[in-house]
Amino acid sequence: MPGPVESADVIVVGAGPAGSAAAVHLAGAGLDVLLLEKAVFPREKVCGDGLTPRAVRELAGLGLDTRPEAGWRHNLGLRIWAGRPYPYLMPWPVLADFPAYGLVRRRADFDALLADRAVQAGARLVQPVTVTAPVLNRAGRVVGVQTKAGTQYHAPVTLACDGNSARLAIAAGRDRRLDRPLGVAVRAYYASPRADDLWLESWLELWDGPPGRSHLLPGYGWSFPLGDGCCNVGLGLTDSSTGFGRVDYRDLLRRWLDTTPPEWGFREANRQGRIGSAALPMGFNRRPLYRDGLLLAGDAAGLVNPFNGEGVSYALESGRYAAEQIVQARSRGLGCGAAERALQAYPVRLGRAWGGYFRLGAVFGHIIGHPRVMRLATRYGLPVPAVRQLVHRLLANLSDQSPRDVYDVVVNTLSRLTPSA
């Protein structure tokens, strides 16, 4: 016997950054949105907890109050450790299209705030609910989802935002593309006197002993001060790294942190909670992004930036893009050819926005996957101020669409001329 059925204009599976952002925009446009989340908020996610100015811009568009008084930790930019005993300071650039500050907030709080914002906008949040498969009509079009509890949710359009597991996409036959980069992130929280620092920190060289006199480890590291007595500290690796998939990532994290100054507090005795790890699906690694009533967004679509492992901003943006195309389709009359063309424009729009940039990032991923090559690049490239500024803008994907300086021109030109991912 089939279970109960609920209907809506749009079903959004997953209330992370992509799903909640989409739900805010959709509900704000007057659509009836069912937002389905498998966990119960607040819930933890493995993440660096750091947000670049790209993400800050999207949060402003969602109407979130990101002032320090509202519990957000602001930061000034990046402190980069690479190739010398003292770091490079790289402030966030002053641009027209993006704010000149970043944010830090634990994902347990962050995601709950986004889901609450979606509810405030009018979305109907259902939690916990585990989606197991799409519901198809006779023509093979997705017209809803089936849950583990037996309930079916029906809608003319479904948006899969269920993270790197991508269960709904896989159930709908959207397999991962093996020619796209894949990464892994490992992180833990440490009580540290550096928790009130105003800079995000990144290490482009990881050593298991004294720098220059020990073994280079694969990947890159970070420390993001949370302002609550703790730092989020972790490392990321790509599948171009030696031993990817066979490395004990937790041991790798400990070996690297044992080389940091003891007074920083990045030691097992100061660890708060577990060491967590998660996959980083990069560069449009799941296709098609739209077909037969089902759109993919965020990590479910493989939209992590191959340059720096950043996923939240692209999740927020893709959720907005998906919502805008769905609103366009509904205004034309869902089910007609004109509405279908609006939905089919979604992957085209993402390709134009990030296709070339993500392809460049895949090349960069191969570089950081080989520690000695990365060491040469940091030793001879980063000391040059112009190169350092260009790398900073390129890695964070921060440039004005109407170029205001040479860095905007270079980043935009490289992204435009590179074949799309």
MARSE-976063 format. One record per residue: residue in one letter; x, y, z of N, C-alpha, C in turn. Coordinates in steps of 0.1 Angstrom, whole numbers, plus 5000, padded with zeros to 4 digits. Example, Ala and Ser with C-alpha at 12.3 -4.5 7.8 and 13.67 -1.06 7.14 Angstrom:
2
A513249435078512349555078513249675078;S512849785071513749895071512950005079;
***
This chain:
421
M500849885000500050005000500950125000;P500750224991501450344991501150425003;G502150505008502050585020501350715017;P501250805027500550935025501351015015;V500651115008501251194998501051345002;E502151425001502051565003502551634990;S501951744987502351814974502751954977;A503552004967504052144968504452194954;D504752314953505252364940506652314937;V507552304947508852264946509252184958;I509952074956510551994967512052024967;V512652054978514052074980514551974990;V515451884985515951774994517351814999;G517351845013518551885019518552035023;A518652055036518552195041519952255045;G520952215038522252275039522252415032;P523452465030523552595023522752605010;A522952505001522352514988520752504989;G520352404997518852384998518152495005;S518752545016518052655024518152785016;A519252815009519252935000518252924990;A518152814983517152794972515752814978;A515452754990514152764996513852915000;V514752995004514553135008514053204995;H514853184984514553254972513153214966;L512953084966511653024961510453074969;A510553064982509453104990509253254989;G510353324988510253474987509553514974;A509553424964508853454951507453404951;G506953344963505653304964505353164961;L506353074959506152934957505952854970;D505252754969505052664981506252564980;V507052564990508352494991508352395002;L508552264999508852165009510352145010;L510952175022512352165024512552035033;L513151935028513251805035514651785040;E514851765053516151745059516251615066;K517251535064517351405070517751405085;A518451515089518751525103517851625110;V518151655123517451755131518451865135;F518051985132518952095136518852125151;P520052165157521352185150522052045148;R522752035137523551915134524851955128;E525851875131527251905127527551865113;K528451935106528951905093530451925093;V531151835086532651855085532851965075;C533552075080533752195072534752275079;G535452365071536352455077535752565085;D534452595083533652695090534052835085;G534952855076535352985071534553015058;L534153145057533353195046534153315040;T534353305027535053405019534053515016;P534553635010533553735006532553694996;R532753584988531753534979530553484987;A530753414998529653365006529053475014;V529853575018529253685026528253765017;R528553785004527653844995526353774994;E526353644993525153564992524353575005;L524953575016524253585029523453715030;A524153825025523453955025522153945016;G522253875005521153864996520053785002;L520353695012519353615019518753695031;G519253805033518753885044519153845058;L520353775059520853735072521653855078;D521553865091522253965098523653905102;T524653955096526053895098526953985106;R526354075113527154165122527754085133;P528954125139529454065150528454055162;E527654155163526654155174525654035173;A525553985160524653865158525353735159;G526653735164527353615166528353575155;W528553655145529453625134530853675137;R531853595134533253635135533753685122;H534153815121534653875109536153855108;N536653845096538153835094538553925083;L539853945083540454045074541053995061;G541353865061541953805050542653675053;L543753645045544453515047545853545052;R546353465061547753455065548253325059;I549153345049549653225042551053185047;W551253055051552553005054553052925043;A554252965037554752885025556152935022;G557052845023558452865018559352955026;R558853005038559653085046559153085060;P560053125070559653105084558553195089;Y558253305082557153395086556153405074;P554953445077553853435068553653555059;Y552853535048552453645040551053685045;L550753815045549453865048548753905035;M547553855033546853885021545453925025;P545254055026543854105030542854075019;W541654065022540554055012540554175003;P540454164990540554274981539354364983;V539554494980538454594980537854594966;L536654544965536054534952534654594952;A534054614940532754664939531754544941;D532054424936531054314936531054234949;F532054244958532154164970532554254982;P532154224994532554295005534054265008;A534754345016536154325019536354255032;Y535554165036535754085048535153945046;G535653855054535053715054534453695068;L533853575069533253535082533653395086;V533453375099533553235104532453205114;R531853095112530753045121530652895120;R530552825132530452685131529252635123;R529452535115528352485106527152445114;A527252395126526052355133525152475135;D525752595138524952715139524552775126;F525452775117525252835104524152765096;D524152635095523052565088521652585095;A521652585108520452605115519852745112;L520752845112520352985109519752995095;L520352925085519852925071518552855070;A518352745077517052675077515952755083;D516352825094515352915101514953025091;R515953075084515653185074514653135064;A514853015059513952955049512552945054;V512452905067511052895073510453035074;Q511253135078510753265079510253315066;A510953275055510553315041509253245037;G508853135044507653065040507752925036;A509052875036509252735033508752645044;R508252525040507852425050508952325053;L509652335064510752245068510252115074;V510652005069510251875075511551805079;Q511651765091512851705097512551615108;P513151495110514051435101513251355090;V513651355078513051275068514151225058;T514151095056515251035047514651005034;V515051075024514651055010515450935004;T514750844998515350724993515450714978;A514450774971514450764957513450864951;P513650894938512750984931511450914928;V510350984927509150924921509050974907;L508850874898508750904883507350884878;N507050964868505750934861506050844850;R505050814842505150714831506150754820;A506350884819507350934809508750934815;G508950894827510250894834510651024840;R509751114841510051244847509951244862;V510851314869510751314883509651404888;V508651344895507551424900507451424915;G508551394922508451384936509551294941;V509451264955510451184961509751084970;Q510350964972509950864982510750874994;T510150855006510950855018511050715025;K511950705034512150575041510950535049;A510250645054509050615062507850585054;G507950595040506850555032506050675026;T506350795031505650915026506150945012;Q505350995004505751054991505451204991;Y506351274986506151424984506251454969;H505151514964505051534949505151684946;A505851714935505951854930506351844915;P506051944907506551954893508051964892;V508752014902510152034901510751994915;T511851924914512651874926514051924925;L514551974936515952024937516751934947;A517751864942518651784950519751864956;C519751884969520751954976521251874988;D521351744986521651654998523151625000;G523951714996525351705000526251614992;N527451584997528351504989527951354988;S526951314996526451174994525651164981;A524951274977524151284965523251164963;R522651124973521750994973520651014962;L520051124962518951144952519451144938;A520551214936521151214922521551074918;I522151004927522550864923521350774920;A520350794929519150714927518450744913;A518650874909518050914896519050884884;G520150814887521050774876522050884872;R522350974881523351074878524651034885;D525450954878526650904884527751004884;R528750984893529951074894530851064882;R531251174877532251174866533651154871;L534251054867535651014872536751104866;D536351184856537351274850537351414857;R536651424868536651544876537351524889;P538051634894538851614907537951584919;L538551514928537851474941538851504952;G538351564963539251594974538651534987;V539451544998538951505011539451615021;A538551645030538951735041538851665054;V539851695063539851645076540051755086;R539251765097539251875106538951835120;A539351925129538951905143539052045150;Y538452055161538452185169539452175180;Y540152275182541252285193541052405201;A541052395214541152505223542552575221;S542452705218543752775214543652915218;P544852975222544953115224544853195211;R544853135200544753205187543253215182;A542353175191540953175187540353315184;D541053415188540553555186541253625175;D542053555167542853615156541853665146;L542253765139541353825129541753785114;W542653685113543053635100542753485099;L542353445088542253305084543753255081;E544153135085545453095082545452975072;S546452965063546552855054548052825052;W548252695051549652635049549652575036;L550552615027550652555014551752455014;E552552445025553452335027553252265040;L553152135040552952065052554151975055;W554751985066555951905070555551815081;D556251705082556051615094557251635104;G557951735102559051775111559551915109;P560751945112561252085109561152115094;P560652225091560452265077561852265070;G561852205058563052195050564052085054;R563752025066564651915070563851785074;S562651775068561851655071561051625058;H559951545059559251505048558051605045;L557951635032556751715028555551625027;L554451665033553151595033552251645021;P551451565016550551605005549451695011;G548951795002547851875006548152015011;Y547152075017547252205023546552205037;G546952295045546352305059545652435061;W544852445072544252565076544052575091;S543852695096543352725109542452845109;F541152825112540252935112539752965126;P540153085131539753115145538253145146;L537653085156536153095158535753205168;G536653255176536353355185535653305198;D535553175199534853125211535753035219;G537053065218538052985225538652875217;C538152845205538652735197538952785182;C539852695176540152715162539652585155;N539152605143538852495134540152475126;V540752355128542052325121541952195113;G542452205101542352085093543252085081;L543151985072543851975060543051915049;G543451955037542751905025543651845015;L543251735008544051674998543151644986;T543851644974543151614962543551474957;D542751414948543051284943544251274934;S544951384932546251384925547351364935;S547051364948548051344958548451204959;T549751174962550251044963549550974975;G549050854972548450774983547050814986;F546350904978545050944980544150824981;G543350824992542450714994543050605002;R544350605004545050505012545750565024;V545650695026546250765037545450765049;D546050745061545350765073545250915076;Y544150975072544051125073544151175087;R543551105096543651155110545051155115;D545851045112547251045115548051155108;L547651175096548351285088548151425095;L546951445099546651575106547451585119;R547451475127548251485139549751505137;R550251435126551751455123552051595120;W551151655112551451795108551251885120;L550251875128550051965139551051955150;D551751835151552751825160553951905157;T554051965145555152045141554852195143;T553652225147553252365150553652405164;P553852535167554352575180553452525191;P553952465202553152415212552152515218;E552652645219551852745225550552775217;W550452725205549252745197548152655202;G548452545208547452455214546952345205;F547552335193547052235183547552095186;R547152045198547651915203546451835207;E546651705208545551615212544851645225;A545651695234545151725248544151845247;N544251925237543352035235542252015225;R542151895219541151875209539751865216;Q538751935209537451935214536551855204;G536151745208535351655199536151575190;R535551515181536151415172536851485160;I537751405154538351445141537351395130;G536851485122535951445112536551455098;S536051385088536451395075535251385065;A535451445053534351445043534951455029;A534251405020534651415006534351555001;L535251594991535051724984534851704969;P533551694965533351674951533451804943;M534351804933534851924927534451934912;G534452054907534452084893533352024885;F532052034889530951974882531151824880;N531351754891531651614889530451524888;R529251584888528051504886527151564875;R526751494865526051554854524951454850;P523851504843523551644841523051714853;L523251844853522751924864521251944864;Y520651924852519251924851518751824841;R517751754844517051664834515751614840;D514751614832513451554836512951594850;G512951724852512351774865513251774877;L514451724876515351724887516651804885;L516851904894518051994893518951954905;L520251964903521251934913521952064917;A522252084930522952204934523852174946;G524852264948525752244959526652124957;D527052064968527951944967527351834960;A525951824960525351714952525651724937;A525951844933526351864919527851874917;G528551854927530051854926530551994924;L530052094931530352234929531452294939;V532252204944533352254953534452314944;N535052424948536052494940537352414941;P537852374929539152294929540352364934;F540252504933541452584938541652574953;N540552584960540752594975539852514984;G539052424977538152334985536952404991;E536752534986535552604991534252554985;G533252524993532052474988530852554992;V530852625003529652695008529152804999;S530152884994529652994985529052944973;Y529552834967529052784954527752714957;A527552654969526252604973525252714974;L525552824980524652934982524252984968;E525253004960525053064946524252974937;S524552844937523852754929522352734933;G522152744947520752744952520052864946;R520652984946519953104941519753084926;Y520753044918520553024904519452924901;A519352814908518352714906516952774909;A516852844920515552914924515153004913;E516053084908515653184897515153114885;Q515753004881515352934869513952874871;I513752814883512452754887511352864887;V511652974892510653084892510353124878;Q511353134869511153164855510253054849;A510552934851509752824846508352824850;R508052854863506752854868505952974862;S506653084860505953204854505453174840;R506153084833505753044819504752934818;G504552864830503552754830504252624830;L504552564842505252444842504552334834;G505352264827504852154818504852194803;C505052324800505152364786506552374782;G506752384769508152394763508952504768;A508252624769508952744774509452734788;A508652664796509152644810510252544811;E510252444802511352344802512652414797;R512552504788513752574784514352654795;A513452714804514052794815514752694825;L514252574827514952484835516252434829;Q516252414816517452364809518552474809;A518152594811519152704811519952704824;Y519552624834520252624847521752574845;P521952454839523352414838524152504829;V523452564819524152654810524652774818;R523852824827524152944835525352914844;L525352794850526452754859527752734851;G527652684839528852664831529452794827;R528552894824529153024820529753094833;A529153074844529753134856531053074861;W531152944860532352874867533052774858;G532552744846533152634838534652654836;G535052764830536452784828537252794841;Y536652864851537352874863537652744870;F536652654870536852524876537852444868;R537852454855538852384847540252434851;L540452564853541752614858542052554872;G541052544880541252484893541752344893;A541252264884541652124883543152114880;V543652204872545052214869545852244882;F545352344889545952384902545952264911;G544852184911544852074920545951974918;H546251954905547351864902548651914907;I548852054908550052114913550152084928;I549152114935549252104950549251954954;G548951864945548951724948550351674948;H551351744943552751704943553551804951;P553851774964554351864973555651944968;R556551874961557751934957557552044946;V556552014937556252114927555652234934;M554752204944554152314951555252394959;R556252334964557252404971558052494962;L558352454950558952544940558152664937;A556852634935555952754932555852854943;T555752804955555652894967557052964969;R558152904966559452964969559753074959;Y559353054946559753154936558653234931;G557353204934556253274930555653374940;L555453324952554753404962555553524967;P556953514967557653634971557453764962;V556953744950556653854941555353904944;P555254034948553954094953552854074942;A553154104929552054094919551553954917;V552553864918552053724917551253674929;R551653724940550953694953549553744952;Q549353864948548053924947547153854937;L547753814926547053744915546553604920;V547453534927547153404932546053414942;H546053514951545053534961543653554955;R543653644945542353674938541853554930;L542753474924542453364916541853244925;L542653214936542253104944540853134951;A540553254955539353284961538253324951;N538553334939537553364928536953504931;L537753604934537253734937537753834927;S536853874918537253984908535854044905;D535954174901534854244896534554204881;Q533254184878532854144865533154264855;S533054384860533454504852534854544857;P535854494850537254504856537654644860;R538254654872538754774877540254784878;D540954664877542354664878542854544869;V544254534868544754434860544454294865;Y544354274878544054144884542654104880;D541654194879540354154874540454114860;V541254184852541354154838541954014836;V542953984843543653854842542753734846;V542153754858541353644863540153624854;N539453724850538253714841538653654827;T539853694822540253654809540653504810;L541353464820541753324821540553234822;S539553274830538353194832537553184819;R537553304812536753304799537353224788;L538653224787539353154776539553004779;T539552964791539752824794538552744791;P538652624784537552544781536752504794;S535452504793534552474804534752334810;A534752334823534752204830533552114827;
***
